[in-house]
Amino acid sequence: MVDVNGLVFMHIYMFDQEGRVIMKAKFQHPFIMSNIIRFIWYGLRYGFLGETEEEKLKNLRFVWALAGATTFCSLYEQSEDTVQVDHFGGMACNQKFLSILNAMDSLTDDKLAEL
């Protein structure tokens, strides 16, 4: 499976004998999940999620995208020889945040239930 949207760092995957990527679970990489848990529960921000189930699911998407975009930007920054500070409001991080939201919005109800 080819990662056409550049989000493989957020997924749980493995490689088969031929070197092909086998996707085990989307958007559930333990590092991303731990950042989400830390932000909401350890950061005492669970009120941010809202009252209703619909509000909670909608707002959880934003936290998921935030955790993914910040992880991506941190990894991307470390790949450069010289570190350039591009605050989170920068276009590179903004585009990754939006692409994560877009990828999550395109999941089927069954795939969303797996999250």
C-alpha positions, 0 to 999 in steps of 0.5 A: 500500500502506497502512502499517497497522502504522506500520513504513514507516520500516523499509522501502524504498519509493517513490511512483508517479505517482499518489502511491501507496506502492510497497514495494520491500523490507520491513525493509531500509531502509539506515539500519536495516541499518547500525544492525544491522551496527554493533551486531553486527559493529562492536560485537563482539556477534556472539556474542550471535547464538548458535551454531546457525542457528536461534539466530542467526535468532531473535536477529537478530530482536531486534536488528532490532526493537531497531534499528527501535524506537530509530530510531522513538523518535528520529524520534518524539522529534524531531517534538515541540516539547519533548523529553521523555526517555522512556528506552528502557524506556518504553511507547512504545518497548516497544510499537514493539519488540513491533509490529516483532517481531509484524510480522516473525513474520507474514512468510511463509518466502519473505519471511523468505528475502528478508531 
